């Protein structure tokens, strides 16, 4: 789970009274139309943080630190993104709510060399179907992140450092986008533990983000 150090001032775009007054005066000086109260109300109502392919992990931490956060999209929260309609509704939700920062952690098991060591014991048709689903979910994560970037908001894509997903066409295109920076870190920094023995696990992870603050905190 990400620590409080990840949340720097660059992530917040709140408009307190003084800042609102200064902005209005500056716009008046430029003789540009003054934003309506509706504009400020919409900006104030936006979530600072949302998470995709994750049960509520980052959202409660963000809220505990005074940020606005309410959206956690995951199979555990009742969202089955394997379904086309669910993906459409999810993408529409993010476009409507416009979170300032989106973290996306799509399933990585089908891209893992370690977890695919026993692939020979699984029927080819089953493996192909599982990989097809993984590609759809991974693509959906990138679609939502690209929507973020298109409106000048931020996001981060997270997958294990050795995952084959980074070498797919979608993965390469995303990390090569202007403004995207990649770094790596060990998930034990965030109290990641092995499922069975519950011991701290290193799990080297790669992060691709548009936020300099996030990049600096993880690097």
N, C-alpha and C positions, 0 to 999 in steps of 0.2 A: 504494500500500500504506500502511496506517495506521502512523504513527510511534508510538514508545513513549509519547509524551506523552498518548496517548489512554487509557492504562491507569492510572487513579487508584485510590486505596484503596477508593472506593465500589463498585468492580466486584468486589472480592474478599469472599467470605463464609467465609473459612477459620476454623477453630476450634482454635487452639493450646491446649496444656494449661491455661495460666492462664485463658484465656477460657472454656474448658469448665467449669473449677472455679467461676468466678464465675457462670456461667449456672446451674449446678446449685444453688448456694447461693441465688441469687435465686428460683428456682422453689420451692425448699424453703420459703423465707420466705413465699411466696404460697400455700403448701400446695397446689400444683398437682402433678399426676403428673410424675415425673422422666422425661425422655426416655431411651429405651433406648440402649444402645451401638450398636444397629443404625441408629438415627437419625443419630448422629454419623458412623458409617461411610459411610452413604449420602451425607451432605452432603460429606464429604471426598473422595468418589469422583467428584463432579460435575465436568464440564468448566467452566472459566471462560468459554471462547469456542468458538463454532462458526460456520461460514460456509455460506451457502446460495446456490446459483448462482455458485459460485466454485471454481476449482481451489485447491489449497493455497497461499494467499497470506498471509492473516491468521493462520492457525493456526501456521505455523512461526515467525512473528515473535512471537506470543504465547508460544510455548514457549521461545523464546530469552530471553524476559524473565521466565521463571519461572512462567508461568501454565499451567494444565492445559488442553490443547486437542488434539483428535484427530479432529474431524468436519469434513470439507469435502465438501459435496454438489454435484456438477456433472456435466455430460455427460462431461467429461474424466476424472472419477474413476469412470466406469462407471454413473452414475445417469441414466437417461433419464426425466426428469420429465414428458415428454409422455404417458407411459403412466399410466393411472389407478392401477394396482396399485403402481407405483413411488412415486407421490405418497402413497398410503396408507401404505406402508411407511416412507417418509421422515418423515411426520408422526408416526407411531407411534414412530419412533426418537427424535425430539426429545422427545416426551412421556415416553419411558422414561428417557432420559439426562438430561433437564432441564438443558441448558446455562444458565449464568447470563446469558450475553449472546449474542445471535444477530444476525449481520449478513446482510442479504438484498439481493442485487443481481440481480434477474431480468432477462432479456434486454430490451433497450430499443429495438432496431432498428425494430420495427413501430410504435413510438410517436414516432419521430423525424421531424420535418418536413424536416430536411435530407436524411436518407437516403430519404425518400419522394418526392423531387423527380422521380424517374423512374417514379413509380407508374403513370403512363399507359401505359407500355410493358409492364406486367405484366398478364396476363389478370385480370379481375375476380374470377373464382372462386379463382384462386391467391392474390390479395391477401386475400380474405375468409378463406380457410383459414389463412393465415399470421397474420392478426390474431386469429382464434379461438384459435390455439395460444398466442399471446402473452398473451391475456387469461387463459387457463387457468393459465399459469405465474405471471403476476403475482398472480392470485388465490391461488395456492398459497403464494406468499411471504407474503402478508398473513395467510392462515390460520395459518401457523406463527408469525408475529409476534404475532398475537392470542392464541395459546396461551401464548406467553411472558408477555404482560401479565396473562393470567388467573391465572397462578401467581406474580405479583409479581416476575418476572424482567424482564430488559431486552432491547431489540433496536433495530435501526436499519434503515430502508428507504432504499435509495440508488437514484436515477435522475437522468438529466440534468435540469437546471432547466427546459428547455423541452419535456420529454416530455409527450405527450398523456395519459399514464397518470395524471398527477396530477389531471386533470379528470374521470376516470372515476368512477363511483359508488363503487367499492371504494377508489380512491385518496382521494377526498374524505372518505369515512367514516373512514378510518384516521387521516388527519392531524387530523381534528376530535375524535378521542377525547380524553378527559380525561387529561392527563399527557403528551401528545405535543407535542414542540417541533420546529419546523422551522428549518433554517438552510441556508446555501449556502457552498460553497468551491470553489476551483479545484483540479482533480485534479493539476495540475503540482506542487502541494505534496507529493504523494505519489509523485513521479517518474513520472507518467503520460506516455507518449510515443505519438506518432502511429505507426500500424502500419507504414507504408511507409518514411518517411524517418527514423524513430526519433528525431525531435526532440521536445523538451518540448511538450506540448499543454495549453492552458488548460482546456478542457472543464468549464464551470461546472456543478456538480452540486448537487442538493438532497438534504438528509438529513432524515428524519423519525425522531426517536428518543424513547424514554422515559427515557433516561439524562441527567441534568443534567451529569455529567462529560463525556460524549461531546459533548453540545451545546456546552458551554463550550470544549472543545478545538477544535471545528470552526468555531465562530462567528467 
